[in-house]
Amino acid sequence: MGANAEQIKLLEKYTKQLSTTLQHPAFKDDKGCSEDLRQRIDTLEKQLTETTEKIRALASRSRLTRLLGSDSHAGAIDEYIRQISWAINDFVIGGTISLELAVGVRDSTLCHV
């Protein structure tokens, strides 16, 4: 059970750090970032917020409940880690696709010059 509690604290710490990073003013500025990037950031923030709420709900359960359900908590923690990983992967993949498209447009523009 102690390991689960430590995992929950660590997971919550990292999701909070990532959420804080995403709150940087440059990401909220219309001129500082594209609409596509802002949408991906908003989606990632929403997914992190939802998962963090689930983590907090798990952490707020009584000690006895956590002790009796330690196996299911371990499974829930693994699921939350997967959810966060997928959210980050979706964010990164979207960025990679955007970059590839921009490079392709730039290349085709330069070829026609």
N, CA, C and O atoms as a Tinker XYZ file with bonds, in Angstrom:
   452  protein
     1  N      0.824000   -1.188000    0.000000    73     2
     2  CA     0.000000    0.000000    0.000000    64     1     3
     3  C      0.867000    1.250000    0.000000    63     2     4     5
     4  O      0.531000    2.233000   -0.660000    81     3
     5  N      1.985000    1.226000    0.736000    73     3     6
     6  CA     2.883000    2.371000    0.780000    64     5     7
     7  C      3.425000    2.726000   -0.587000    63     6     8     9
     8  O      3.574000    3.898000   -0.933000    81     7
     9  N      3.718000    1.691000   -1.359000    73     7    10
    10  CA     4.227000    1.918000   -2.713000    64     9    11
    11  C      3.167000    2.607000   -3.566000    63    10    12    13
    12  O      3.483000    3.503000   -4.349000    81    11
    13  N      1.902000    2.190000   -3.414000    73    11    14
    14  CA     0.819000    2.827000   -4.160000    64    13    15
    15  C      0.692000    4.300000   -3.782000    63    14    16    17
    16  O      0.515000    5.154000   -4.651000    81    15
    17  N      0.780000    4.594000   -2.493000    73    15    18
    18  CA     0.666000    5.980000   -2.037000    64    17    19
    19  C      1.801000    6.823000   -2.610000    63    18    20    21
    20  O      1.586000    7.964000   -3.022000    81    19
    21  N      2.990000    6.270000   -2.636000    73    19    22
    22  CA     4.132000    6.996000   -3.204000    64    21    23
    23  C      3.958000    7.198000   -4.704000    63    22    24    25
    24  O      4.292000    8.260000   -5.229000    81    23
    25  N      3.440000    6.188000   -5.396000    73    23    26
    26  CA     3.203000    6.316000   -6.835000    64    25    27
    27  C      2.174000    7.408000   -7.107000    63    26    28    29
    28  O      2.320000    8.194000   -8.043000    81    27
    29  N      1.136000    7.448000   -6.282000    73    27    30
    30  CA     0.098000    8.463000   -6.457000    64    29    31
    31  C      0.690000    9.856000   -6.272000    63    30    32    33
    32  O      0.429000   10.752000   -7.074000    81    31
    33  N      1.482000   10.042000   -5.224000    73    31    34
    34  CA     2.102000   11.346000   -4.965000    64    33    35
    35  C      3.015000   11.751000   -6.119000    63    34    36    37
    36  O      2.989000   12.899000   -6.563000    81    35
    37  N      3.811000   10.818000   -6.597000    73    35    38
    38  CA     4.736000   11.098000   -7.687000    64    37    39
    39  C      3.986000   11.430000   -8.979000    63    38    40    41
    40  O      4.339000   12.375000   -9.684000    81    39
    41  N      2.968000   10.659000   -9.276000    73    39    42
    42  CA     2.174000   10.891000  -10.471000    64    41    43
    43  C      1.490000   12.255000  -10.402000    63    42    44    45
    44  O      1.464000   12.994000  -11.387000    81    43
    45  N      0.946000   12.578000   -9.251000    73    43    46
    46  CA     0.304000   13.882000   -9.081000    64    45    47
    47  C      1.323000   15.010000   -9.227000    63    46    48    49
    48  O      1.020000   16.042000   -9.826000    81    47
    49  N      2.511000   14.826000   -8.694000    73    47    50
    50  CA     3.575000   15.833000   -8.800000    64    49    51
    51  C      3.917000   16.093000  -10.259000    63    50    52    53
    52  O      4.009000   17.248000  -10.674000    81    51
    53  N      4.105000   15.042000  -11.039000    73    51    54
    54  CA     4.499000   15.208000  -12.432000    64    53    55
    55  C      3.375000   15.796000  -13.280000    63    54    56    57
    56  O      3.641000   16.607000  -14.168000    81    55
    57  N      2.135000   15.409000  -13.030000    73    55    58
    58  CA     1.037000   15.996000  -13.801000    64    57    59
    59  C      0.892000   17.478000  -13.463000    63    58    60    61
    60  O      0.582000   18.288000  -14.335000    81    59
    61  N      1.115000   17.829000  -12.202000    73    59    62
    62  CA     1.049000   19.243000  -11.811000    64    61    63
    63  C      2.157000   20.032000  -12.491000    63    62    64    65
    64  O      1.914000   21.136000  -12.979000    81    63
    65  N      3.377000   19.485000  -12.534000    73    63    66
    66  CA     4.483000   20.171000  -13.191000    64    65    67
    67  C      4.190000   20.397000  -14.674000    63    66    68    69
    68  O      4.440000   21.477000  -15.208000    81    67
    69  N      3.664000   19.376000  -15.325000    73    67    70
    70  CA     3.352000   19.501000  -16.745000    64    69    71
    71  C      2.234000   20.519000  -16.961000    63    70    72    73
    72  O      2.304000   21.329000  -17.885000    81    71
    73  N      1.216000   20.484000  -16.125000    73    71    74
    74  CA     0.122000   21.457000  -16.235000    64    73    75
    75  C      0.631000   22.880000  -16.036000    63    74    76    77
    76  O      0.211000   23.797000  -16.742000    81    75
    77  N      1.535000   23.063000  -15.078000    73    75    78
    78  CA     2.118000   24.380000  -14.827000    64    77    79
    79  C      2.897000   24.854000  -16.047000    63    78    80    81
    80  O      2.792000   26.017000  -16.437000    81    79
    81  N      3.667000   23.974000  -16.645000    73    79    82
    82  CA     4.427000   24.315000  -17.847000    64    81    83
    83  C      3.493000   24.774000  -18.962000    63    82    84    85
    84  O      3.793000   25.729000  -19.678000    81    83
    85  N      2.373000   24.095000  -19.104000    73    83    86
    86  CA     1.428000   24.425000  -20.167000    64    85    87
    87  C      0.697000   25.744000  -19.923000    63    86    88    89
    88  O      0.046000   26.267000  -20.827000    81    87
    89  N      0.800000   26.281000  -18.718000    73    87    90
    90  CA     0.164000   27.565000  -18.397000    64    89    91
    91  C      1.039000   28.764000  -18.779000    63    90    92    93
    92  O      0.640000   29.911000  -18.580000    81    91
    93  N      2.225000   28.501000  -19.324000    73    91    94
    94  CA     3.142000   29.582000  -19.696000    64    93    95
    95  C      2.418000   30.569000  -20.617000    63    94    96    97
    96  O      1.709000   30.151000  -21.532000    81    95
    97  N      2.590000   31.866000  -20.384000    73    95    98
    98  CA     1.897000   32.878000  -21.197000    64    97    99
    99  C      2.122000   32.748000  -22.707000    63    98   100   101
   100  O      1.239000   33.092000  -23.493000    81    99
   101  N      3.272000   32.266000  -23.110000    73    99   102
   102  CA     3.547000   32.122000  -24.551000    64   101   103
   103  C      2.556000   31.176000  -25.210000    63   102   104   105
   104  O      2.254000   31.320000  -26.395000    81   103
   105  N      2.051000   30.218000  -24.460000    73   103   106
   106  CA     1.104000   29.262000  -25.026000    64   105   107
   107  C     -0.314000   29.807000  -25.090000    63   106   108   109
   108  O     -1.174000   29.241000  -25.766000    81   107
   109  N     -0.556000   30.907000  -24.385000    73   107   110
   110  CA    -1.895000   31.502000  -24.353000    64   109   111
   111  C     -2.004000   32.721000  -25.267000    63   110   112   113
   112  O     -3.099000   33.236000  -25.496000    81   111
   113  N     -0.874000   33.177000  -25.782000    73   111   114
   114  CA    -0.813000   34.364000  -26.630000    64   113   115
   115  C     -1.196000   33.997000  -28.064000    63   114   116   117
   116  O     -0.629000   33.076000  -28.650000    81   115
   117  N     -2.161000   34.728000  -28.619000    73   115   118
   118  CA    -2.591000   34.467000  -29.997000    64   117   119
   119  C     -1.456000   34.631000  -30.995000    63   118   120   121
   120  O     -1.401000   33.917000  -31.996000    81   119
   121  N     -0.552000   35.564000  -30.730000    73   119   122
   122  CA     0.551000   35.811000  -31.654000    64   121   123
   123  C      1.714000   34.859000  -31.401000    63   122   124   125
   124  O      2.517000   34.601000  -32.298000    81   123
   125  N      1.802000   34.343000  -30.188000    73   123   126
   126  CA     2.931000   33.499000  -29.814000    64   125   127
   127  C      2.798000   32.056000  -30.232000    63   126   128   129
   128  O      3.792000   31.332000  -30.298000    81   127
   129  N      1.588000   31.631000  -30.515000    73   127   130
   130  CA     1.439000   30.229000  -30.902000    64   129   131
   131  C      0.242000   30.062000  -31.826000    63   130   132   133
   132  O     -0.731000   30.813000  -31.758000    81   131
   133  N      0.338000   29.071000  -32.679000    73   131   134
   134  CA    -0.698000   28.831000  -33.680000    64   133   135
   135  C     -1.981000   28.293000  -33.038000    63   134   136   137
   136  O     -1.979000   27.791000  -31.913000    81   135
   137  N     -3.048000   28.414000  -33.779000    73   135   138
   138  CA    -4.342000   27.895000  -33.314000    64   137   139
   139  C     -4.267000   26.387000  -33.085000    63   138   140   141
   140  O     -4.809000   25.869000  -32.108000    81   139
   141  N     -3.588000   25.692000  -33.997000    73   139   142
   142  CA    -3.440000   24.241000  -33.872000    64   141   143
   143  C     -2.717000   23.876000  -32.576000    63   142   144   145
   144  O     -3.136000   22.971000  -31.855000    81   143
   145  N     -1.635000   24.585000  -32.293000    73   143   146
   146  CA    -0.882000   24.314000  -31.068000    64   145   147
   147  C     -1.730000   24.622000  -29.837000    63   146   148   149
   148  O     -1.734000   23.850000  -28.878000    81   147
   149  N     -2.448000   25.747000  -29.858000    73   147   150
   150  CA    -3.298000   26.074000  -28.704000    64   149   151
   151  C     -4.368000   25.006000  -28.489000    63   150   152   153
   152  O     -4.664000   24.646000  -27.350000    81   151
   153  N     -4.939000   24.506000  -29.558000    73   151   154
   154  CA    -5.952000   23.448000  -29.426000    64   153   155
   155  C     -5.347000   22.183000  -28.832000    63   154   156   157
   156  O     -5.952000   21.548000  -27.968000    81   155
   157  N     -4.154000   21.819000  -29.294000    73   155   158
   158  CA    -3.503000   20.624000  -28.753000    64   157   159
   159  C     -3.136000   20.814000  -27.286000    63   158   160   161
   160  O     -3.262000   19.884000  -26.490000    81   159
   161  N     -2.683000   22.018000  -26.923000    73   159   162
   162  CA    -2.375000   22.313000  -25.525000    64   161   163
   163  C     -3.642000   22.235000  -24.680000    63   162   164   165
   164  O     -3.634000   21.644000  -23.600000    81   163
   165  N     -4.727000   22.829000  -25.167000    73   163   166
   166  CA    -5.997000   22.792000  -24.427000    64   165   167
   167  C     -6.472000   21.358000  -24.225000    63   166   168   169
   168  O     -6.945000   21.000000  -23.147000    81   167
   169  N     -6.345000   20.544000  -25.262000    73   167   170
   170  CA    -6.742000   19.137000  -25.160000    64   169   171
   171  C     -5.879000   18.403000  -24.142000    63   170   172   173
   172  O     -6.393000   17.653000  -23.312000    81   171
   173  N     -4.575000   18.617000  -24.205000    73   171   174
   174  CA    -3.667000   17.979000  -23.250000    64   173   175
   175  C     -3.972000   18.438000  -21.827000    63   174   176   177
   176  O     -4.016000   17.618000  -20.909000    81   175
   177  N     -4.183000   19.741000  -21.635000    73   175   178
   178  CA    -4.516000   20.259000  -20.302000    64   177   179
   179  C     -5.800000   19.623000  -19.769000    63   178   180   181
   180  O     -5.877000   19.250000  -18.598000    81   179
   181  N     -6.800000   19.504000  -20.631000    73   179   182
   182  CA    -8.080000   18.911000  -20.217000    64   181   183
   183  C     -7.871000   17.459000  -19.786000    63   182   184   185
   184  O     -8.386000   17.031000  -18.753000    81   183
   185  N     -7.121000   16.718000  -20.576000    73   183   186
   186  CA    -6.871000   15.315000  -20.232000    64   185   187
   187  C     -6.066000   15.196000  -18.945000    63   186   188   189
   188  O     -6.337000   14.315000  -18.130000    81   187
   189  N     -5.081000   16.068000  -18.749000    73   187   190
   190  CA    -4.297000   16.044000  -17.521000    64   189   191
   191  C     -5.154000   16.404000  -16.316000    63   190   192   193
   192  O     -5.031000   15.791000  -15.255000    81   191
   193  N     -6.018000   17.393000  -16.477000    73   191   194
   194  CA    -6.901000   17.806000  -15.382000    64   193   195
   195  C     -7.828000   16.669000  -14.986000    63   194   196   197
   196  O     -7.991000   16.378000  -13.801000    81   195
   197  N     -8.436000   16.026000  -15.977000    73   195   198
   198  CA    -9.349000   14.914000  -15.689000    64   197   199
   199  C     -8.621000   13.776000  -14.973000    63   198   200   201
   200  O     -9.137000   13.218000  -14.004000    81   199
   201  N     -7.442000   13.439000  -15.444000    73   199   202
   202  CA    -6.680000   12.349000  -14.834000    64   201   203
   203  C     -6.205000   12.735000  -13.438000    63   202   204   205
   204  O     -6.218000   11.910000  -12.525000    81   203
   205  N     -5.787000   13.984000  -13.271000    73   203   206
   206  CA    -5.342000   14.444000  -11.951000    64   205   207
   207  C     -6.480000   14.378000  -10.949000    63   206   208   209
   208  O     -6.262000   14.019000   -9.792000    81   207
   209  N     -7.686000   14.718000  -11.372000    73   207   210
   210  CA    -8.848000   14.623000  -10.480000    64   209   211
   211  C     -9.079000   13.176000  -10.044000    63   210   212   213
   212  O     -9.399000   12.914000   -8.885000    81   211
   213  N     -8.918000   12.253000  -10.967000    73   211   214
   214  CA    -9.069000   10.834000  -10.626000    64   213   215
   215  C     -7.989000   10.393000   -9.644000    63   214   216   217
   216  O     -8.255000    9.630000   -8.715000    81   215
   217  N     -6.769000   10.880000   -9.860000    73   215   218
   218  CA    -5.655000   10.536000   -8.969000    64   217   219
   219  C     -5.938000   11.066000   -7.567000    63   218   220   221
   220  O     -5.741000   10.361000   -6.577000    81   219
   221  N     -6.402000   12.309000   -7.490000    73   219   222
   222  CA    -6.712000   12.906000   -6.185000    64   221   223
   223  C     -7.835000   12.156000   -5.478000    63   222   224   225
   224  O     -7.801000   11.971000   -4.261000    81   223
   225  N     -8.830000   11.727000   -6.251000    73   223   226
   226  CA    -9.929000   10.962000   -5.651000    64   225   227
   227  C     -9.401000    9.653000   -5.078000    63   226   228   229
   228  O     -9.814000    9.235000   -3.996000    81   227
   229  N     -8.505000    9.016000   -5.788000    73   227   230
   230  CA    -7.901000    7.780000   -5.314000    64   229   231
   231  C     -7.090000    8.034000   -4.043000    63   230   232   233
   232  O     -7.157000    7.259000   -3.088000    81   231
   233  N     -6.331000    9.120000   -4.042000    73   231   234
   234  CA    -5.491000    9.446000   -2.886000    64   233   235
   235  C     -6.310000    9.850000   -1.669000    63   234   236   237
   236  O     -5.858000    9.688000   -0.535000    81   235
   237  N     -7.514000   10.376000   -1.895000    73   235   238
   238  CA    -8.316000   10.862000   -0.781000    64   237   239
   239  C     -9.103000    9.759000   -0.069000    63   238   240   241
   240  O     -9.737000   10.013000    0.955000    81   239
   241  N     -9.065000    8.556000   -0.597000    73   239   242
   242  CA    -9.774000    7.452000    0.058000    64   241   243
   243  C     -9.132000    7.157000    1.412000    63   242   244   245
   244  O     -7.953000    7.424000    1.641000    81   243
   245  N     -9.934000    6.610000    2.275000    73   243   246
   246  CA    -9.429000    6.314000    3.617000    64   245   247
   247  C     -8.307000    5.284000    3.548000    63   246   248   249
   248  O     -8.196000    4.510000    2.597000    81   247
   249  N     -7.492000    5.303000    4.576000    73   247   250
   250  CA    -6.348000    4.385000    4.638000    64   249   251
   251  C     -6.822000    2.925000    4.575000    63   250   252   253
   252  O     -6.196000    2.101000    3.909000    81   251
   253  N     -7.906000    2.608000    5.257000    73   251   254
   254  CA    -8.439000    1.247000    5.255000    64   253   255
   255  C     -8.903000    0.852000    3.854000    63   254   256   257
   256  O     -8.627000   -0.254000    3.389000    81   255
   257  N     -9.599000    1.752000    3.194000    73   255   258
   258  CA   -10.072000    1.480000    1.833000    64   257   259
   259  C     -8.889000    1.239000    0.897000    63   258   260   261
   260  O     -8.912000    0.332000    0.065000    81   259
   261  N     -7.857000    2.070000    1.049000    73   259   262
   262  CA    -6.668000    1.892000    0.202000    64   261   263
   263  C     -5.978000    0.571000    0.506000    63   262   264   265
   264  O     -5.476000   -0.091000   -0.402000    81   263
   265  N     -5.949000    0.183000    1.778000    73   263   266
   266  CA    -5.312000   -1.070000    2.164000    64   265   267
   267  C     -6.071000   -2.265000    1.587000    63   266   268   269
   268  O     -5.470000   -3.191000    1.043000    81   267
   269  N     -7.392000   -2.230000    1.714000    73   267   270
   270  CA    -8.207000   -3.343000    1.220000    64   269   271
   271  C     -8.235000   -3.417000   -0.304000    63   270   272   273
   272  O     -8.418000   -4.491000   -0.877000    81   271
   273  N     -8.057000   -2.286000   -0.945000    73   271   274
   274  CA    -8.115000   -2.273000   -2.410000    64   273   275
   275  C     -6.787000   -2.005000   -3.064000    63   274   276   277
   276  O     -6.731000   -1.455000   -4.163000    81   275
   277  N     -5.711000   -2.391000   -2.397000    73   275   278
   278  CA    -4.383000   -2.045000   -2.924000    64   277   279
   279  C     -4.125000   -2.626000   -4.313000    63   278   280   281
   280  O     -3.465000   -1.990000   -5.134000    81   279
   281  N     -4.635000   -3.821000   -4.583000    73   279   282
   282  CA    -4.445000   -4.399000   -5.919000    64   281   283
   283  C     -5.179000   -3.598000   -6.987000    63   282   284   285
   284  O     -4.636000   -3.331000   -8.058000    81   283
   285  N     -6.424000   -3.216000   -6.683000    73   283   286
   286  CA    -7.178000   -2.433000   -7.661000    64   285   287
   287  C     -6.590000   -1.036000   -7.803000    63   286   288   289
   288  O     -6.633000   -0.446000   -8.882000    81   287
   289  N     -6.033000   -0.499000   -6.701000    73   287   290
   290  CA    -5.377000    0.805000   -6.786000    64   289   291
   291  C     -4.149000    0.740000   -7.686000    63   290   292   293
   292  O     -3.887000    1.662000   -8.459000    81   291
   293  N     -3.412000   -0.335000   -7.583000    73   291   294
   294  CA    -2.238000   -0.497000   -8.442000    64   293   295
   295  C     -2.671000   -0.512000   -9.910000    63   294   296   297
   296  O     -2.019000    0.091000  -10.762000    81   295
   297  N     -3.761000   -1.196000  -10.191000    73   295   298
   298  CA    -4.288000   -1.223000  -11.559000    64   297   299
   299  C     -4.770000    0.145000  -12.006000    63   298   300   301
   300  O     -4.569000    0.533000  -13.157000    81   299
   301  N     -5.411000    0.881000  -11.094000    73   299   302
   302  CA    -5.889000    2.227000  -11.415000    64   301   303
   303  C     -4.707000    3.160000  -11.682000    63   302   304   305
   304  O     -4.741000    3.961000  -12.616000    81   303
   305  N     -3.681000    3.055000  -10.870000    73   303   306
   306  CA    -2.486000    3.887000  -11.062000    64   305   307
   307  C     -1.871000    3.602000  -12.430000    63   306   308   309
   308  O     -1.515000    4.526000  -13.163000    81   307
   309  N     -1.750000    2.333000  -12.765000    73   307   310
   310  CA    -1.217000    1.965000  -14.089000    64   309   311
   311  C     -2.071000    2.559000  -15.203000    63   310   312   313
   312  O     -1.544000    3.033000  -16.210000    81   311
   313  N     -3.382000    2.532000  -15.024000    73   311   314
   314  CA    -4.289000    3.087000  -16.030000    64   313   315
   315  C     -4.109000    4.599000  -16.149000    63   314   316   317
   316  O     -4.125000    5.132000  -17.259000    81   315
   317  N     -3.941000    5.290000  -15.040000    73   315   318
   318  CA    -3.735000    6.737000  -15.083000    64   317   319
   319  C     -2.419000    7.074000  -15.768000    63   318   320   321
   320  O     -2.335000    8.050000  -16.513000    81   319
   321  N     -1.406000    6.280000  -15.520000    73   319   322
   322  CA    -0.122000    6.483000  -16.192000    64   321   323
   323  C     -0.295000    6.291000  -17.701000    63   322   324   325
   324  O      0.251000    7.057000  -18.494000    81   323
   325  N     -1.049000    5.275000  -18.088000    73   323   326
   326  CA    -1.317000    5.042000  -19.515000    64   325   327
   327  C     -2.082000    6.222000  -20.124000    63   326   328   329
   328  O     -1.765000    6.672000  -21.225000    81   327
   329  N     -3.090000    6.719000  -19.399000    73   327   330
   330  CA    -3.873000    7.845000  -19.910000    64   329   331
   331  C     -3.005000    9.070000  -20.131000    63   330   332   333
   332  O     -3.121000    9.743000  -21.156000    81   331
   333  N     -2.135000    9.359000  -19.174000    73   331   334
   334  CA    -1.247000   10.507000  -19.303000    64   333   335
   335  C     -0.263000   10.288000  -20.444000    63   334   336   337
   336  O      0.005000   11.205000  -21.220000    81   335
   337  N      0.273000    9.080000  -20.547000    73   335   338
   338  CA     1.218000    8.773000  -21.632000    64   337   339
   339  C      0.559000    8.945000  -22.997000    63   338   340   341
   340  O      1.159000    9.516000  -23.908000    81   339
   341  N     -0.669000    8.457000  -23.144000    73   339   342
   342  CA    -1.369000    8.597000  -24.416000    64   341   343
   343  C     -1.670000   10.046000  -24.719000    63   342   344   345
   344  O     -1.568000   10.469000  -25.870000    81   343
   345  N     -2.041000   10.818000  -23.708000    73   343   346
   346  CA    -2.316000   12.240000  -23.917000    64   345   347
   347  C     -1.061000   12.949000  -24.415000    63   346   348   349
   348  O     -1.117000   13.758000  -25.341000    81   347
   349  N      0.064000   12.639000  -23.794000    73   347   350
   350  CA     1.334000   13.248000  -24.211000    64   349   351
   351  C      1.712000   12.777000  -25.608000    63   350   352   353
   352  O      2.155000   13.579000  -26.429000    81   351
   353  N      1.543000   11.488000  -25.889000    73   351   354
   354  CA     1.850000   10.966000  -27.230000    64   353   355
   355  C      0.992000   11.639000  -28.297000    63   354   356   357
   356  O      1.494000   12.004000  -29.361000    81   355
   357  N     -0.299000   11.805000  -28.017000    73   355   358
   358  CA    -1.178000   12.477000  -28.976000    64   357   359
   359  C     -0.702000   13.900000  -29.233000    63   358   360   361
   360  O     -0.697000   14.367000  -30.372000    81   359
   361  N     -0.301000   14.586000  -28.164000    73   359   362
   362  CA     0.204000   15.947000  -28.288000    64   361   363
   363  C      1.457000   15.978000  -29.168000    63   362   364   365
   364  O      1.558000   16.793000  -30.085000    81   363
   365  N      2.391000   15.100000  -28.887000    73   363   366
   366  CA     3.657000   15.055000  -29.625000    64   365   367
   367  C      3.421000   14.653000  -31.085000    63   366   368   369
   368  O      4.001000   15.248000  -31.993000    81   367
   369  N      2.587000   13.663000  -31.307000    73   367   370
   370  CA     2.308000   13.216000  -32.678000    64   369   371
   371  C      1.665000   14.341000  -33.481000    63   370   372   373
   372  O      2.008000   14.556000  -34.644000    81   371
   373  N      0.727000   15.061000  -32.853000    73   371   374
   374  CA     0.109000   16.198000  -33.540000    64   373   375
   375  C      1.133000   17.242000  -33.932000    63   374   376   377
   376  O      1.069000   17.807000  -35.024000    81   375
   377  N      2.085000   17.501000  -33.034000    73   375   378
   378  CA     3.154000   18.457000  -33.331000    64   377   379
   379  C      4.051000   17.979000  -34.446000    63   378   380   381
   380  O      4.447000   18.756000  -35.315000    81   379
   381  N      4.369000   16.708000  -34.423000    73   379   382
   382  CA     5.225000   16.133000  -35.466000    64   381   383
   383  C      4.536000   16.219000  -36.826000    63   382   384   385
   384  O      5.170000   16.565000  -37.823000    81   383
   385  N      3.263000   15.910000  -36.868000    73   383   386
   386  CA     2.519000   15.996000  -38.130000    64   385   387
   387  C      2.484000   17.437000  -38.627000    63   386   388   389
   388  O      2.671000   17.693000  -39.816000    81   387
   389  N      2.242000   18.380000  -37.709000    73   387   390
   390  CA     2.225000   19.792000  -38.095000    64   389   391
   391  C      3.571000   20.224000  -38.674000    63   390   392   393
   392  O      3.624000   20.939000  -39.675000    81   391
   393  N      4.649000   19.785000  -38.040000    73   391   394
   394  CA     5.983000   20.115000  -38.550000    64   393   395
   395  C      6.217000   19.518000  -39.929000    63   394   396   397
   396  O      6.728000   20.186000  -40.828000    81   395
   397  N      5.842000   18.263000  -40.087000    73   395   398
   398  CA     6.027000   17.606000  -41.390000    64   397   399
   399  C      5.230000   18.325000  -42.476000    63   398   400   401
   400  O      5.720000   18.514000  -43.590000    81   399
   401  N      4.009000   18.722000  -42.152000    73   399   402
   402  CA     3.196000   19.443000  -43.130000    64   401   403
   403  C      3.823000   20.788000  -43.481000    63   402   404   405
   404  O      3.868000   21.173000  -44.650000    81   403
   405  N      4.307000   21.501000  -42.464000    73   403   406
   406  CA     4.934000   22.806000  -42.699000    64   405   407
   407  C      6.191000   22.659000  -43.549000    63   406   408   409
   408  O      6.427000   23.460000  -44.453000    81   407
   409  N      6.985000   21.654000  -43.267000    73   407   410
   410  CA     8.202000   21.419000  -44.046000    64   409   411
   411  C      7.830000   21.052000  -45.481000    63   410   412   413
   412  O      8.471000   21.513000  -46.425000    81   411
   413  N      6.813000   20.240000  -45.646000    73   411   414
   414  CA     6.369000   19.865000  -46.989000    64   413   415
   415  C      5.885000   21.062000  -47.777000    63   414   416   417
   416  O      6.195000   21.186000  -48.962000    81   415
   417  N      5.139000   21.937000  -47.152000    73   415   418
   418  CA     4.659000   23.154000  -47.819000    64   417   419
   419  C      5.840000   24.043000  -48.180000    63   418   420   421
   420  O      5.907000   24.585000  -49.284000    81   419
   421  N      6.760000   24.186000  -47.251000    73   419   422
   422  CA     7.942000   25.023000  -47.469000    64   421   423
   423  C      8.778000   24.461000  -48.622000    63   422   424   425
   424  O      9.245000   25.209000  -49.482000    81   423
   425  N      8.962000   23.137000  -48.631000    73   423   426
   426  CA     9.739000   22.504000  -49.699000    64   425   427
   427  C      9.073000   22.725000  -51.064000    63   426   428   429
   428  O      9.740000   23.066000  -52.040000    81   427
   429  N      7.764000   22.530000  -51.118000    73   427   430
   430  CA     7.075000   22.688000  -52.407000    64   429   431
   431  C      7.102000   24.142000  -52.856000    63   430   432   433
   432  O      7.174000   24.425000  -54.052000    81   431
   433  N      7.046000   25.060000  -51.904000    73   431   434
   434  CA     7.128000   26.507000  -52.240000    64   433   435
   435  C      8.507000   26.832000  -52.793000    63   434   436   437
   436  O      8.626000   27.544000  -53.790000    81   435
   437  N      9.556000   26.310000  -52.145000    73   435   438
   438  CA    10.916000   26.588000  -52.598000    64   437   439
   439  C     11.202000   25.949000  -53.956000    63   438   440   441
   440  O     11.958000   26.503000  -54.754000    81   439
   441  N     10.611000   24.806000  -54.218000    73   439   442
   442  CA    10.823000   24.129000  -55.510000    64   441   443
   443  C     10.197000   24.895000  -56.661000    63   442   444   445
   444  O     10.659000   24.792000  -57.798000    81   443
   445  N      9.157000   25.655000  -56.384000    73   443   446
   446  CA     8.467000   26.406000  -57.423000    64   445   447
   447  C      9.024000   27.814000  -57.624000    63   446   448   449
   448  O      8.512000   28.576000  -58.445000    81   447
   449  N     10.053000   28.153000  -56.889000    73   447   450
   450  CA    10.654000   29.487000  -57.000000    64   449   451
   451  C     11.703000   29.512000  -58.054000    63   450   452
   452  O     12.318000   30.552000  -58.289000    81   451
